[in-house]
Amino acid sequence: MAVLRVKFTKTRRDKLAQVLWILNWISVATGAILFSLGLFLKVELNKRGELMAGKDIQYVPNMLIAVGLIACAINFLGGKICYDCVDTTKFLRWKLIMLPYIICTFFFTFCVLVGALMCYSMRGELEESLNLGLTEAMRFYKDTDTPGRCFLKRTVDVLQIEFQCCGNNGYKDWFQIQWISNRYLDMSQKEVVDRLRSNVEGKYLIDGVPFSCCNINSPRPCIQQQITNNSAHFNYEHQTEELNLWMKGCRQALLEHYNYIMQSIGLAVLITWLFELSVLTGVRYLQTSLENVLRQGDPNSESDGWLLENSFMETARTNLHIIKTLGKNNQIDTSNNGDPNINIPSTSKAHYGPDNMPPKKTSEAS
């Protein structure tokens, strides 16, 4: 029994082909949008690539770019097919191609769905990559005269100002690393020398943060040195008073930024998947209805269209049987030690010419 059988008249078949032609061209435009979204995401990730480390997450925008290009090609071909299907005689040139086209398009729509799910599932990998990258960038913040790292100070400062954040998880992250280069330390001061000697690794650790952590909206001048020392500042209590620093960590700020982008792109890809699936369903109805018209021999007659000619279970059993049959045909007969000619009788006969006579039997002398 056919699944979702629908009866089509000649007029309904023609209208279906015309609508599908328009929808396929719209799908070409959606493919271009997918390509653009993948390109946009790739650029956004590359903007702050130096703040990411560990796993490579470029596979998500790369997949979106590939899916967008394939969508343009597939739907362009689909538009041509549907345009020719308005004329039953022109359908004959596509008759053998339509079923493989529908199968390939079905697997392609599955790839679009995977792309949408990947947009929602990459948050964990992105968070891990940002955690490692920001930690490394903060550690090398002071190395402004080291080749390959001299740009990190500016990168981190711009990040903290633009996203109004401070540190990896918060401003206290700066207390645990030396972010002031030794060449800017006055070694003649006893306080500096004592602080260096008090650290096991010889690092100059202070309860201060870079200037880029300062909250520009605070009415009080920025307190970025001796943050935990209440006596160093007038009318100041760091545990109760709201600090004039950015309180949010940069990892959280970047995650919120990228999460908004990924959710928006994921929603767009999911809508594209539903649209592609609806177009594919219409193409399947058009294909089956036109094939039934050819069987009837009357191009103006009514015909049935369906998604599956048999039920889901019957279709699955038939396809499984086909796969098993193909597997058996590809097997090599290993009986008789793998020699296919061992049981084949020889059909060759001896031929004797005038110069090649069989030996005569000679009688023994009596």
C-alpha positions as CSV (number, residue, x, y, z in Angstrom):
1,M,0.0,0.0,0.0
2,A,1.4,3.4,-1.1
3,V,2.3,5.9,1.6
4,L,0.5,9.3,1.5
5,R,-1.2,8.7,-1.9
6,V,-2.5,11.8,-3.7
7,K,-4.4,12.0,-6.9
8,F,-3.3,14.5,-9.5
9,T,-5.1,15.9,-12.5
10,K,-3.2,17.3,-15.5
11,T,-3.7,20.8,-14.2
12,R,-2.5,20.0,-10.7
13,R,0.6,18.3,-12.1
14,D,1.4,21.3,-14.2
15,K,0.9,23.7,-11.3
16,L,3.0,21.5,-9.0
17,A,5.8,21.6,-11.5
18,Q,5.6,25.4,-11.9
19,V,5.5,25.9,-8.1
20,L,8.5,23.6,-7.6
21,W,10.4,25.4,-10.3
22,I,10.0,28.7,-8.3
23,L,10.8,27.0,-5.0
24,N,14.0,25.5,-6.4
25,W,15.2,28.9,-7.4
26,I,14.3,30.2,-3.9
27,S,16.4,27.2,-2.6
28,V,19.3,28.4,-4.7
29,A,19.1,31.7,-2.9
30,T,18.9,30.0,0.5
31,G,22.1,28.0,-0.5
32,A,23.8,31.3,-1.2
33,I,22.6,32.5,2.3
34,L,24.1,29.4,3.9
35,F,27.4,30.0,2.1
36,S,27.4,33.6,3.3
37,L,26.6,32.6,6.9
38,G,29.4,30.0,6.9
39,L,31.8,32.6,5.5
40,F,30.7,35.1,8.2
41,L,31.2,32.6,11.0
42,K,34.6,31.7,9.6
43,V,35.6,35.4,9.6
44,E,34.3,35.9,13.1
45,L,36.3,33.0,14.5
46,N,39.4,34.1,12.7
47,K,39.1,37.6,14.1
48,R,40.0,36.2,17.6
49,G,41.9,33.1,16.5
50,E,44.9,34.0,18.6
51,L,42.6,33.8,21.7
52,M,41.6,30.2,20.9
53,A,43.7,27.1,21.4
54,G,43.2,23.3,21.5
55,K,40.5,21.8,19.3
56,D,40.0,23.3,15.8
57,I,36.4,24.4,15.5
58,Q,36.7,25.6,11.9
59,Y,34.9,22.5,10.7
60,V,31.5,24.1,11.4
61,P,31.9,27.1,9.1
62,N,33.6,24.9,6.5
63,M,30.7,22.6,6.5
64,L,28.2,25.4,6.1
65,I,30.2,26.8,3.2
66,A,30.2,23.4,1.5
67,V,26.5,22.8,2.2
68,G,25.7,26.2,0.7
69,L,27.6,25.6,-2.5
70,I,26.1,22.1,-2.9
71,A,22.6,23.5,-2.3
72,C,23.0,26.0,-5.1
73,A,24.1,23.3,-7.5
74,I,21.4,20.7,-6.5
75,N,18.5,23.2,-6.6
76,F,19.7,24.7,-9.9
77,L,19.4,21.2,-11.4
78,G,16.1,20.7,-9.6
79,G,14.7,23.9,-11.1
80,K,15.6,22.7,-14.6
81,I,14.0,19.3,-14.0
82,C,10.8,20.8,-12.7
83,Y,10.6,23.3,-15.5
84,D,10.8,20.5,-18.1
85,C,8.3,18.3,-16.2
86,V,5.5,20.7,-17.2
87,D,5.7,18.9,-20.6
88,T,5.2,15.2,-20.2
89,T,7.3,14.5,-23.3
90,K,10.3,16.4,-21.9
91,F,9.9,14.4,-18.7
92,L,11.3,11.4,-20.6
93,R,14.8,12.8,-20.7
94,W,14.8,13.1,-16.9
95,K,12.9,9.9,-16.1
96,L,16.0,7.8,-15.3
97,I,17.7,10.7,-13.4
98,M,14.9,11.8,-11.1
99,L,15.0,8.9,-8.7
100,P,18.8,9.1,-8.1
101,Y,18.4,12.9,-7.9
102,I,15.8,12.5,-5.2
103,I,17.9,10.0,-3.2
104,C,21.0,12.3,-3.4
105,T,18.9,15.3,-2.4
106,F,17.5,13.4,0.6
107,F,21.0,12.6,1.9
108,F,21.9,16.3,1.3
109,T,19.0,17.5,3.4
110,F,20.3,15.2,6.1
111,C,23.6,16.9,5.9
112,V,21.8,20.3,6.3
113,L,20.2,19.0,9.5
114,V,23.6,17.9,10.8
115,G,24.9,21.3,10.1
116,A,22.1,22.9,12.1
117,L,22.7,20.6,15.0
118,M,26.5,21.3,14.9
119,C,25.8,25.0,15.4
120,Y,24.1,24.2,18.7
121,S,26.5,21.6,19.9
122,M,29.8,23.4,19.4
123,R,29.5,25.5,22.6
124,G,31.4,23.0,24.7
125,E,34.4,22.8,22.3
126,L,34.3,26.6,21.9
127,E,34.4,27.2,25.7
128,E,37.3,24.8,26.1
129,S,39.2,26.5,23.2
130,L,38.6,30.0,24.7
131,N,39.6,28.9,28.1
132,L,43.0,27.6,26.9
133,G,43.5,30.5,24.5
134,L,42.7,33.3,27.0
135,T,44.9,31.7,29.6
136,E,47.9,31.6,27.2
137,A,47.2,35.2,26.0
138,M,47.2,36.5,29.5
139,R,50.4,34.6,30.4
140,F,52.2,36.3,27.4
141,Y,50.6,39.7,27.9
142,K,53.9,41.1,29.2
143,D,56.0,39.8,26.3
144,T,55.7,42.9,24.2
145,D,59.3,42.5,22.9
146,T,59.1,38.8,22.0
147,P,58.5,38.0,18.3
148,G,55.3,36.2,17.8
149,R,53.8,37.4,21.1
150,C,54.2,41.2,20.9
151,F,50.6,41.6,19.6
152,L,48.9,39.8,22.4
153,K,48.9,42.8,24.8
154,R,47.0,44.9,22.3
155,T,44.7,42.0,21.5
156,V,43.8,41.4,25.1
157,D,43.4,45.1,25.8
158,V,41.1,45.6,22.8
159,L,39.1,42.6,23.8
160,Q,38.6,43.7,27.4
161,I,37.5,47.2,26.3
162,E,35.3,46.1,23.4
163,F,33.5,43.3,25.4
164,Q,33.6,45.1,28.7
165,C,35.3,42.1,30.4
166,C,38.3,41.4,32.6
167,G,40.5,38.3,32.8
168,N,39.5,34.8,31.8
169,N,36.9,34.1,34.5
170,G,37.1,37.5,36.3
171,Y,39.4,40.3,37.3
172,K,41.1,38.1,40.0
173,D,42.7,36.0,37.2
174,W,45.3,38.9,36.8
175,F,46.4,38.4,40.4
176,Q,47.7,34.9,39.6
177,I,50.0,35.8,36.7
178,Q,52.8,38.3,36.1
179,W,51.4,40.7,33.6
180,I,54.1,43.4,34.0
181,S,57.4,42.8,32.2
182,N,60.6,42.7,34.3
183,R,62.1,45.5,32.2
184,Y,59.5,47.9,33.7
185,L,60.3,46.9,37.3
186,D,62.5,49.1,39.4
187,M,64.9,46.6,41.0
188,S,66.3,49.3,43.2
189,Q,63.1,49.3,45.2
190,K,63.0,46.9,48.2
191,E,59.3,46.2,47.8
192,V,59.8,45.0,44.2
193,V,62.8,42.8,45.1
194,D,61.0,41.3,48.2
195,R,57.9,40.5,46.1
196,L,60.0,38.7,43.5
197,R,61.8,36.7,46.2
198,S,58.6,35.8,48.0
199,N,57.3,34.0,44.9
200,V,58.6,30.4,44.4
201,E,58.8,30.9,40.6
202,G,60.3,34.4,40.9
203,K,57.2,36.1,39.5
204,Y,56.1,39.6,40.3
205,L,52.5,39.1,41.4
206,I,50.3,42.0,42.5
207,D,46.6,42.6,43.2
208,G,46.3,44.8,40.2
209,V,44.8,44.7,36.7
210,P,45.6,46.3,33.3
211,F,44.0,49.6,32.5
212,S,41.7,48.0,30.0
213,C,39.7,46.4,32.9
214,C,38.5,49.8,34.1
215,N,34.8,50.5,33.9
216,I,34.4,53.7,32.0
217,N,30.9,54.2,33.4
218,S,32.1,54.4,37.0
219,P,32.1,57.9,38.4
220,R,35.1,57.2,40.6
221,P,38.6,57.2,39.0
222,C,39.7,53.7,38.2
223,I,41.4,51.8,41.0
224,Q,43.5,49.2,39.2
225,Q,46.4,48.9,41.7
226,Q,46.2,47.5,45.3
227,I,42.6,46.5,44.7
228,T,42.4,44.4,47.9
229,N,44.2,47.0,50.1
230,N,41.5,49.2,51.7
231,S,43.9,51.5,53.4
232,A,45.6,52.4,50.1
233,H,42.5,54.3,48.9
234,F,40.2,56.9,50.5
235,N,36.7,55.8,51.4
236,Y,37.2,52.4,49.9
237,E,36.0,48.8,50.8
238,H,36.7,46.3,48.1
239,Q,34.5,43.6,49.6
240,T,31.4,45.6,50.0
241,E,31.8,48.4,47.4
242,E,31.1,47.8,43.8
243,L,34.4,48.0,42.1
244,N,34.9,50.2,39.1
245,L,36.2,47.3,37.0
246,W,34.5,45.1,34.5
247,M,33.2,42.2,36.6
248,K,32.4,39.8,33.8
249,G,35.1,37.3,32.6
250,C,36.1,37.5,28.9
251,R,35.5,33.9,28.3
252,Q,31.8,34.3,29.3
253,A,31.6,37.5,27.2
254,L,33.0,35.8,24.1
255,L,30.8,32.7,24.7
256,E,27.7,34.9,24.9
257,H,28.8,36.7,21.7
258,Y,29.5,33.5,19.7
259,N,26.5,31.7,21.2
260,Y,24.2,34.4,19.9
261,I,25.8,34.0,16.4
262,M,25.6,30.2,16.5
263,Q,22.0,30.1,17.6
264,S,21.0,32.6,14.9
265,I,22.8,30.6,12.2
266,G,21.5,27.3,13.6
267,L,17.9,28.6,13.4
268,A,18.5,29.8,9.8
269,V,20.0,26.4,8.8
270,L,17.1,24.6,10.5
271,I,14.5,26.6,8.6
272,T,16.5,25.9,5.4
273,W,16.4,22.2,6.2
274,L,12.6,22.3,6.6
275,F,12.2,24.2,3.3
276,E,14.5,21.8,1.4
277,L,12.6,18.9,2.8
278,S,9.3,20.3,1.6
279,V,10.7,20.9,-1.8
280,L,12.0,17.4,-2.0
281,T,8.6,16.0,-1.0
282,G,7.0,17.9,-3.8
283,V,9.6,16.7,-6.3
284,R,8.9,13.1,-5.2
285,Y,5.1,13.5,-5.8
286,L,5.8,15.0,-9.2
287,Q,8.1,12.1,-10.2
288,T,5.7,9.4,-9.2
289,S,2.6,11.0,-10.7
290,L,4.4,11.5,-14.0
291,E,5.7,7.9,-14.1
292,N,2.1,6.7,-13.6
293,V,1.0,8.9,-16.5
294,L,3.5,7.2,-18.7
295,R,2.3,3.8,-17.6
296,Q,-1.3,4.8,-18.5
297,G,-0.2,6.2,-21.9
298,D,-2.5,9.2,-21.7
299,P,-0.7,12.5,-20.8
300,N,-4.0,14.2,-19.9
301,S,-5.3,11.5,-17.6
302,E,-5.4,11.6,-13.8
303,S,-2.5,9.8,-11.9
304,D,-1.6,8.9,-8.4
305,G,1.5,10.2,-6.6
306,W,3.0,9.0,-3.4
307,L,6.1,9.2,-1.2
308,L,6.6,5.5,-1.0
309,E,5.1,2.9,-3.3
310,N,4.9,0.4,-0.4
311,S,4.7,0.7,3.3
312,F,7.7,1.7,5.4
313,M,8.3,-1.9,6.5
314,E,8.0,-3.4,3.0
315,T,10.3,-0.7,1.6
316,A,12.9,-1.4,4.3
317,R,12.7,-5.2,3.7
318,T,13.0,-4.7,-0.1
319,N,16.0,-2.5,0.2
320,L,17.6,-4.9,2.7
321,H,17.0,-7.7,0.3
322,I,18.7,-5.8,-2.5
323,I,21.7,-5.0,-0.3
324,K,22.0,-8.7,0.6
325,T,21.7,-9.8,-3.0
326,L,24.4,-7.3,-4.0
327,G,26.6,-8.6,-1.2
328,K,26.2,-12.2,-2.3
329,N,27.0,-11.4,-5.9
330,N,30.2,-9.7,-4.8
331,Q,31.3,-12.7,-2.8
332,I,34.1,-14.9,-4.2
333,D,33.3,-18.6,-4.2
334,T,36.0,-20.0,-1.9
335,S,35.1,-23.6,-2.3
336,N,37.4,-26.0,-4.1
337,N,40.4,-23.9,-2.8
338,G,39.3,-20.9,-4.7
339,D,39.8,-22.4,-8.2
340,P,36.7,-21.7,-10.3
341,N,37.8,-24.0,-13.1
342,I,38.5,-27.1,-11.0
343,N,35.2,-28.8,-11.8
344,I,35.0,-27.7,-15.4
345,P,35.6,-30.7,-17.7
346,S,38.1,-30.3,-20.4
347,T,36.6,-30.0,-23.9
348,S,39.9,-30.1,-25.8
349,K,40.4,-32.9,-28.3
350,A,43.6,-34.3,-29.8
351,H,44.0,-33.6,-33.5
352,Y,46.3,-35.6,-35.6
353,G,47.6,-34.5,-39.0
354,P,49.4,-36.5,-41.7
355,D,52.7,-35.9,-40.0
356,N,51.3,-36.5,-36.5
357,M,49.9,-40.0,-36.5
358,P,49.2,-41.9,-33.4
359,P,51.8,-44.5,-32.7
360,K,51.0,-47.9,-34.1
361,K,50.9,-50.9,-31.8
362,T,53.6,-53.5,-32.8
363,S,53.0,-57.1,-32.1
364,E,55.7,-58.9,-30.1
365,A,57.8,-61.4,-32.0
366,S,56.6,-64.9,-31.5
